[in-house]
């Protein structure tokens, strides 16, 4: 996806679990600032009312645009060259349109206005911006925001924490809606740890579920889970007290529009197997497979090793993995072990000046304990959330076919042009993707 905007795409595409400034909203930029604004100006010459919808809201971008606009206005000298002045005037209007389309993509309009006022705008300019905001805002349809259920085994590894922070950053910036956060791991500290992260990002009301059947129970070897649970606010005291993950899934799916939900699973496939086997209940007259087929748009899974191998998430509960992947009624996009193992994040996060962040604490505690993490932690789970929000275009290529899960927990792949499964192949340079991911992991929630 060249513009890195959310929405529909062509089908999108293991981890061996081992024993910015504080406050306010971060406004994300998808491409280098200068190139984006130059592209916006070029496009506006051809289509001044609808060509820059792909620009993403970013406070630095908006500020740079206003600064450039100010310089352009200063350069206008009436009477010297009327034709040139007319062209510059049109260009200035185009810049204002660009700025406000960026503005419309942002989620904290008051912050932006407060920043503009007294910085680059006098009150007259601010009034012009408000008028343009109303004019442009009335003419644009709402964006297609992905609705995401996040399913994690958070504990044995800590890239899950980075993935959940990434997802909250996307929700804060208006690029995703989080419907629930469920655990596929029965360890007593998993649900409390999820609750800590959700509460930190001001979403303590999010539903949390966990398996009530047999399943894996694995803690954090680096003791980051007990550390953040002891330090940060949360209400859930133990994983066993939360609702059955299948109940959470069924309740939420039953209330959503058809083909609207994306499930991002970065752990074991226990919950998904149980969901497919579930019977009709008071939430829906459909069985699990029918409910998934009706309500789920796609499943994005950090699982497998492609084209073949043995990967942790599939191996740990291989019976559930085999059942879920053989019986899933829709599209599945896999980001495998080989993808995240090359993408390192966390060092910038732990060096950031923010205080009292459970996300930073998890990486600060864990990275020094593993020699393999000297360049940062491998980012398997973050790639799944990236795909769930943005799709694959511009980030990955995809291979279409079918995954085969063997009885020993390993997987193979069969290419099939009619298959409903896809695995991703790296396209964006690895260092660029690492920066893209970590910028979102470093997001600070409003008021923190």
ROFI-950083 format. One line per field, with one value per residue (C-alpha): residue in one letter; x negated, y negated, z negated. Coordinates in pm, 1 decimal, always signed. Layout:
// ROFI-950083
residu	(A:...);
xx	(X:...);
yy	(Y:...);
zz	(Z:...);
***
This chain:
// ROFI-950083
residu	(X:X:X:X:X:X:X:X:X:X:X:X:X:X:X:X:X:X:X:X:X:X:X:X:X:X:X:X:X:X:X:X:X:X:X:X:X:X:X:X:X:X:X:X:X:X:X:X:X:X:X:X:X:X:X:X:X:X:X:X:X:X:X:X:X:X:X:X:X:X:X:X:X:X:X:X:X:X:X:X:X:X:X:X:X:X:X:X:X:X:X:X:X:X:X:X:X:X:X:X:X:X:X:X:X:X:X:X:X:X:X:X:X:X:X:X:X:X:X:X:X:X:X:X:X:X:X:X:X:X:X:X:X:X:X:X:X:X:X:X:X:X:X:X:X:X:X:X:X:X:X:X:X:X:X:X:X:X:X:X:X:X:X:X:X:X:X:X:X:X:X:X:X:X:X:X:X:X:X:X:X:X:X:X:X:X:X:X:X:X:X:X:X:X:X:X:X:X:X:X:X:X:X:X:X:X:X:X:X:X:X:X:X:X:X:X:X:X:X:X:X:X:X:X:X:X:X:X:X:X:X:X:X:X:X:X:X:X:X:X:X:X:X:X:X:X:X:X:X:X:X:X:X:X:X:X:X:X:X:X:X:X:X:X:X:X:X:X:X:X:X:X:X:X:X:X:X:X:X:X:X:X:X:X:X:X:X:X:X:X:X:X:X:X:X:X:X:X:X:X:X:X:X:X:X:X:X:X:X:X:X:X:X:X:X:X:X:X:X:X:X:X:X:X:X:X:X:X:X:X:X:X:X:X:X:X:X:X:X:X:X:X:X:X:X:X:X:X:X:X:X:X:X:X:X:X:X:X:X:X:X:X:X:X:X:X:X:X:X:X:X:X:X:X:X:X:X:X:X:X:X:X:X:X:X:X:X:X:X:X:X:X:X:X:X:X:X:X:X:X:X:X:X:X:X:X:X:X:X:X:X:X:X:X:X:X:X:X:X:X:X:X:X:X:X:X:X:X:X:X:X:X:X:X:X:X:X:X:X:X:X:X:X:X:X:X:X:X);
xx	(+0.0:-198.9:-26.8:-31.8:+329.8:+572.9:+853.8:+902.2:+603.0:+515.6:+468.4:+223.5:-65.4:-773.7:-897.2:-1107.1:-983.8:-1286.0:-1323.1:-890.6:-857.8:-631.7:-264.4:-19.2:+52.0:-213.3:-116.4:-253.8:-411.1:-416.4:-681.9:-951.5:-786.0:-929.3:-840.7:-487.2:-418.1:-581.5:-362.1:-59.7:-136.5:-189.4:+134.0:+329.7:+241.3:+432.8:+706.2:+713.0:+1013.4:+947.5:+591.2:+424.0:+652.6:+362.0:+160.5:+153.0:+195.1:-137.1:-206.4:-558.2:-418.9:-142.2:-384.1:-625.7:-338.9:-231.4:-587.1:-626.3:-290.5:-404.9:-721.6:-522.4:-285.5:-580.0:-724.1:-409.9:-462.7:-155.7:-220.9:-559.5:-437.6:-59.9:-83.7:-345.0:-144.9:+167.1:-19.5:-161.4:+180.4:+322.7:+31.6:+93.9:+457.5:+343.5:+113.3:+400.9:+610.7:+319.7:+280.8:+644.5:+665.7:+376.7:+564.2:+873.4:+666.0:+555.0:+741.5:+648.0:+771.7:+745.6:+378.5:+317.7:+502.4:+322.6:-5.1:+80.0:+198.5:-93.4:-332.8:-264.6:+86.9:+241.3:+611.4:+709.8:+510.4:+658.2:+1007.9:+923.6:+802.9:+1126.7:+1334.3:+1127.2:+1160.3:+1538.7:+1544.7:+1309.7:+1445.9:+1800.0:+1688.6:+1488.5:+1626.4:+1508.1:+1211.6:+1255.8:+1117.4:+1020.2:+1197.4:+945.8:+956.4:+606.3:+527.7:+196.2:-10.3:-184.5:-438.2:-699.5:-820.3:-774.5:-724.4:-354.2:-381.5:-529.3:-247.6:+21.3:-141.2:-149.8:+220.6:+312.2:+111.9:+314.1:+638.2:+524.0:+443.9:+778.9:+640.4:+791.3:+1063.6:+974.6:+1270.7:+1107.4:+775.9:+779.1:+515.6:+434.0:+205.8:+355.2:+72.0:+206.0:+21.6:+119.1:+461.8:+335.7:+46.9:+286.0:+498.5:+193.8:+121.4:+486.5:+520.5:+201.9:+351.7:+680.7:+876.0:+930.5:+1284.8:+1164.9:+1291.5:+1025.9:+1070.6:+869.4:+913.5:+1131.9:+1033.1:+696.1:+413.6:+60.1:-39.8:-371.8:-518.9:-784.4:-1134.6:-1268.7:-1009.9:-879.6:-516.3:-528.3:-721.9:-461.4:-170.3:-326.6:-397.0:-106.0:+270.8:+504.5:+821.5:+774.7:+588.2:+554.1:+614.3:+856.6:+1106.5:+1163.3:+1434.1:+1395.8:+1222.5:+1481.2:+1760.9:+1577.4:+1533.4:+1894.4:+2040.8:+1836.2:+1865.6:+2242.8:+2272.1:+2042.2:+2131.5:+2073.5:+1716.6:+1591.4:+1364.2:+991.9:+845.7:+474.9:+340.2:-18.8:-11.6:+128.9:+436.1:+621.2:+896.2:+957.2:+990.5:+1236.7:+1429.1:+1472.0:+1604.5:+1847.7:+2222.7:+2505.9:+2577.1:+2766.0:+2534.6:+2588.0:+2786.7:+2481.6:+2219.5:+1858.7:+1758.4:+2069.7:+2019.8:+1656.8:+1748.0:+2016.6:+1840.8:+1463.0:+1295.6:+954.1:+726.4:+368.9:+149.8:-205.5:-258.8:-459.0:-792.2:-778.5:-792.1:-852.3:-976.1:-871.3:-760.2:-666.3:-307.4:-195.4:-403.2:-295.6:+70.0:+29.4:+366.8:+551.2:+327.5:+401.3:+777.4:+802.5:+597.1:+762.3:+1114.1:+1090.4:+1360.5:+1188.2:+865.3:+553.3:+237.5:-72.2:-375.6:-625.7:-930.4:-1160.0:-1002.6:-1018.7:-1354.2:-1525.6:-1343.1:-1489.2:-1312.7:-1325.3:-1656.5:-1513.6:-1217.7:-1426.9:-1640.0:-1335.3:-1279.4:-929.4:-881.3:-636.4:-560.6:-494.8:-586.4:-926.4:-976.0:-914.4:-1184.1:-1415.3:-1402.0:-1422.7:-1669.6:-1980.0:-1906.8:-1951.2:-2274.4:-2073.3:-1879.3:-2180.9:-2046.4:-1686.3:-1418.1:-1303.9:-964.9:-748.4:-419.6:-444.1:-441.6:-105.6:+51.5:-105.9:+61.8:+392.5:+398.8:+223.1:+238.7:-60.9:-102.3:-432.4:-542.7:-531.8:-474.4:-249.6:-257.6:+80.4:+152.9:+226.3:+47.1:+14.6:-26.7:-182.0:-122.7:-463.1:-377.3:-585.7:-437.7:-474.0:-336.5:-161.7:-141.1:+213.5:+344.0:+692.1:+583.2:+719.5:+390.1:+101.8:-240.2:-429.1:-772.0:-970.9:-946.1:-1014.9:-1382.0:-1419.1:-1571.7:-1285.6:-1027.3:-1200.7:-1186.9:-823.1:-727.1:-928.9:-793.4:-447.1:-567.2:-699.4:-360.5:-254.5:+115.0:+296.7:+232.0:-64.8);
yy	(+0.0:-292.6:-563.1:-355.5:-444.2:-199.4:-39.5:+241.5:+395.9:+703.8:+982.9:+869.0:+1150.2:+1706.6:+1650.7:+1873.0:+1735.7:+1696.7:+1831.4:-1123.3:-1376.6:-1319.7:-1416.6:-1478.8:-1294.2:-1190.3:-1281.2:-1027.8:-1092.3:-809.8:-951.0:-1218.2:-1551.4:-1746.9:-1488.5:-1458.9:-1829.7:-1857.3:-1572.7:-1743.7:-2060.5:-1871.3:-1678.6:-1990.2:-2149.4:-1862.4:-1805.2:-2076.3:-1940.2:-1568.9:-1467.6:-1482.5:-1261.8:-1019.8:-1270.9:-1173.1:-1413.1:-1510.4:-1812.0:-1858.8:-1835.1:-2082.7:-2322.1:-2298.5:-2361.9:-2672.1:-2797.9:-2753.8:-2920.2:-3215.2:-3249.6:-3231.1:-3504.1:-3725.0:-3681.2:-3820.4:-4178.5:-4324.1:-4505.2:-4353.0:-4057.6:-3999.1:-3657.4:-3539.3:-3681.1:-3501.3:-3169.4:-3215.6:-3302.2:-2982.4:-2787.8:-2937.2:-2828.9:-2480.0:-2476.8:-2572.9:-2290.5:-2050.3:-2167.4:-2119.9:-1778.3:-1689.2:-1854.4:-1644.4:-1327.6:-1428.9:-1348.0:-1633.2:-1944.9:-2163.7:-2075.1:-2177.6:-2508.5:-2586.6:-2513.7:-2722.8:-3025.4:-3249.7:-3034.1:-3091.7:-3235.5:-3560.0:-3559.0:-3649.8:-3358.9:-3131.0:-3237.7:-3155.5:-2812.3:-2751.0:-2843.1:-2612.9:-2336.0:-2361.5:-2375.7:-2083.8:-1880.9:-1888.0:-1751.3:-1446.7:-1101.1:-932.8:-699.8:-321.7:-248.5:+115.6:+275.9:+499.9:+777.2:+835.8:+1193.8:+1235.1:+1482.6:+1189.8:+1323.5:+1559.6:+1276.4:+902.2:+802.4:+849.2:+535.7:+342.9:+467.4:+363.1:+18.8:-15.1:+69.7:-185.2:-449.3:-370.5:-404.1:-737.0:-867.8:-758.6:-480.1:-184.0:-87.9:+167.9:+395.3:+627.5:+760.0:+1131.9:+1372.7:+1716.5:+1775.1:+1887.5:+1761.8:+1562.1:+1238.6:+1216.0:+1052.7:+812.4:+713.6:+649.0:+443.5:+237.0:+147.3:+75.0:-143.1:-333.3:-419.0:-529.3:-225.1:-33.9:+47.1:+275.8:+634.2:+887.1:+1262.0:+1582.5:+1955.6:+2156.7:+2485.2:+2652.4:+2442.6:+2314.1:+2120.5:+1940.9:+1649.5:+1389.1:+1515.2:+1161.1:+1077.9:+773.8:+883.0:+893.0:+564.1:+364.8:+528.0:+421.5:+65.6:-48.9:-88.2:+191.6:+364.4:+724.9:+922.6:+1259.6:+1411.4:+1664.2:+1390.2:+1263.0:+1387.2:+1682.0:+1555.8:+1737.1:+1547.0:+1218.2:+1304.8:+1410.5:+1111.4:+861.1:+1028.2:+1053.9:+673.4:+577.8:+519.4:+810.2:+853.5:+564.8:+718.8:+787.6:+1033.7:+987.0:+1293.1:+1285.6:+1589.4:+1940.0:+2029.6:+2179.6:+1917.2:+1928.8:+2306.5:+2285.3:+2007.5:+2212.2:+2502.9:+2287.6:+2347.2:+2093.8:+1898.3:+1596.5:+1367.0:+1528.2:+1815.3:+1892.8:+2149.8:+2035.7:+2107.6:+1934.8:+1633.8:+1592.6:+1631.9:+1365.3:+1103.3:+1134.4:+953.4:+1110.1:+1284.3:+1157.5:+1408.8:+1392.9:+1764.6:+2006.1:+2006.2:+1975.9:+2157.2:+2422.8:+2462.7:+2498.2:+2183.2:+2124.9:+1997.4:+2291.3:+2548.9:+2476.9:+2567.9:+2754.0:+2931.1:+2598.9:+2450.7:+2732.9:+2718.4:+2338.5:+2300.8:+2593.0:+2474.3:+2094.9:+1980.9:+1669.0:+1497.9:+1544.1:+1337.9:+1480.1:+1281.9:+1552.4:+1601.7:+1496.3:+1147.1:+1019.9:+1183.1:+917.0:+611.3:+476.3:+224.0:+97.8:-86.6:-426.9:-354.1:-285.6:-595.5:-821.0:-1081.1:-963.9:-854.4:-607.5:-414.8:-41.0:+6.5:-152.4:+40.4:+377.2:+313.3:+143.1:+448.2:+714.4:+595.5:+596.4:+953.6:+1110.4:+1079.6:+1145.6:+824.9:+592.5:+429.0:+429.6:+695.1:+883.3:+747.8:+1039.8:+930.6:+565.5:+667.0:+839.6:+525.9:+314.5:+532.5:+535.2:+154.3:+55.7:+362.9:+487.6:+245.0:+61.3:+280.4:+640.5:+854.3:+1158.4:+1521.9:+1689.2:+2050.2:+2274.5:+2350.0:+2713.3:+2774.8:+3110.3:+3315.5:+3223.1:+2850.8:+2766.5:+2611.1:+2639.3:+2428.5:+2506.7:+2231.6:+2199.2:+1903.4:+1972.5:+2017.7:+1812.1:+1800.4:+1557.4:+1515.7:+1190.4:+1120.0:+815.7:+520.2:+203.6:+185.3:+343.1:+37.3:-181.4:+61.7:+78.2:-301.0:-304.9:-52.7:-199.6:-550.4:-412.0:-205.4:-529.9:-701.0:-860.3:-865.5:-1191.9:-1328.8:-1100.7);
zz	(+0.0:+130.8:-72.1:-389.8:-456.5:-610.0:-416.2:-170.8:+1.7:+193.0:-56.2:-309.1:-435.7:-1505.2:-1720.0:-1943.0:-2272.9:-2491.6:-2835.7:-2179.6:-2405.8:-2704.1:-2700.7:-2420.5:-2101.7:-1853.7:-1497.6:-1258.1:-921.6:-671.5:-435.7:-455.9:-523.9:-235.5:+25.8:-103.8:-79.6:+261.1:+379.9:+231.4:+425.2:+750.7:+706.7:+619.9:+953.1:+1114.0:+857.9:+592.3:+402.5:+370.5:+439.9:+100.5:-102.8:-143.2:-343.7:-708.0:-1001.0:-1148.6:-1364.1:-1222.0:-867.3:-938.4:-1103.6:-810.5:-571.1:-758.6:-772.9:-397.3:-340.2:-550.1:-341.3:-18.2:-133.2:-230.3:+118.5:+284.2:+394.3:+570.3:+896.2:+982.7:+1182.4:+1175.7:+1340.7:+1093.7:+802.8:+924.0:+945.4:+596.4:+462.2:+610.1:+466.1:+122.7:+137.6:+233.9:-67.9:-295.4:-152.9:-207.7:-564.3:-644.7:-492.1:-718.7:-1001.4:-934.6:-971.4:-1321.9:-1638.7:-1870.4:-1692.9:-2000.7:-2038.6:-1678.9:-1707.9:-2033.6:-1860.8:-1554.0:-1748.8:-1837.9:-1637.6:-1269.2:-1260.4:-1367.8:-1451.8:-1095.5:-956.3:-1219.7:-1114.9:-753.3:-864.3:-1055.8:-750.1:-531.4:-790.8:-780.7:-401.0:-342.2:-633.9:-498.6:-164.3:-274.9:-360.9:-683.5:-656.4:-666.4:-1012.3:-1077.3:-1375.8:-1551.3:-1810.0:-1946.9:-2057.1:-2240.8:-2442.7:-2615.7:-2862.9:-2716.8:-2494.2:-2513.9:-2150.3:-2234.8:-2449.6:-2158.5:-1934.7:-2183.0:-2223.6:-1843.4:-1829.5:-2097.2:-1907.8:-1597.1:-1793.2:-1939.8:-1590.9:-1448.4:-1228.7:-1414.9:-1659.7:-1926.9:-2002.5:-2257.8:-2387.0:-2464.1:-2589.3:-2450.4:-2751.0:-3083.9:-3307.3:-3601.6:-3509.6:-3141.8:-3180.3:-3451.9:-3223.0:-2935.1:-3173.2:-3275.0:-2911.9:-2831.1:-3141.4:-3059.6:-2720.9:-2882.2:-2757.2:-3079.6:-2962.2:-2682.1:-2718.4:-2820.6:-2788.3:-2825.4:-2755.8:-2991.0:-2826.8:-2859.5:-2721.1:-2766.9:-3077.7:-3035.7:-3232.3:-3154.0:-3218.7:-3254.9:-3527.2:-3344.1:-3389.7:-3769.8:-3763.8:-3570.2:-3754.6:-4084.0:-3966.5:-3747.5:-3796.1:-3684.1:-3800.2:-3687.1:-3953.7:-3782.5:-3439.2:-3583.2:-3676.6:-3321.0:-3085.7:-2852.0:-2537.5:-2323.0:-2497.0:-2435.9:-2069.2:-2019.2:-2202.8:-2002.5:-1663.5:-1694.6:-1724.8:-1436.2:-1069.1:-834.0:-709.4:-923.4:-1189.6:-1163.8:-1412.2:-1483.8:-1659.9:-1784.1:-2008.7:-2027.6:-1821.1:-2118.7:-2126.2:-1752.8:-1753.3:-2042.8:-1867.3:-1550.4:-1759.2:-1956.6:-1943.9:-1903.7:-2221.8:-2349.2:-2150.0:-1810.0:-1655.8:-1439.6:-1527.9:-1551.3:-1195.1:-1059.7:-1286.9:-1180.8:-814.9:-844.8:-1058.9:-1010.6:-722.6:-767.0:-1013.6:-1044.4:-1223.0:-1350.1:-1309.3:-1098.1:-918.3:-542.0:-318.5:-584.8:-938.8:-1301.5:-1482.9:-1846.3:-1816.4:-1602.5:-1787.8:-2149.2:-2087.0:-1760.5:-1788.6:-1806.8:-1537.0:-1297.4:-1356.8:-1336.6:-1019.0:-839.8:-921.6:-910.1:-666.3:-532.5:-439.9:-654.0:-621.0:-789.6:-897.7:-975.2:-1192.9:-910.6:-892.7:-1250.9:-1321.3:-1108.1:-1249.8:-1573.9:-1796.4:-2153.5:-2193.4:-2101.9:-2325.8:-2634.9:-2565.6:-2533.8:-2809.0:-2900.2:-3262.6:-3414.4:-3097.0:-3134.6:-2768.3:-2817.9:-3143.7:-2976.9:-2715.4:-2966.9:-3194.6:-2924.5:-2660.7:-2887.0:-2997.8:-2651.8:-2450.2:-2133.3:-2202.5:-2201.0:-1881.6:-2007.0:-2034.0:-1726.9:-1622.2:-1520.0:-1674.8:-1574.0:-1206.4:-1250.9:-1397.5:-1124.1:-860.7:-1048.2:-1042.2:-719.2:-497.0:-302.4:-12.0:-34.6:-324.8:-199.3:+106.2:+65.0:+173.4:+216.2:+132.9:-164.6:-490.3:-596.5:-971.1:-1051.3:-1363.7:-1509.6:-1500.8:-1194.4:-883.5:-508.5:-224.9:+102.5:+365.3:+496.8:+702.8:+565.1:+203.2:-86.2:-272.6:-215.5:-368.4:-342.8:-198.0:-305.6:-65.6:-266.8:-371.6:-713.6:-879.9:-753.6:-886.5:-1223.9:-1246.6:-1133.4:-1402.0:-1687.7:-1626.1:-1701.7:-1997.6:-2149.8:-2135.8:-2463.0:-2551.2:-2611.1:-2957.3:-3036.3);
***
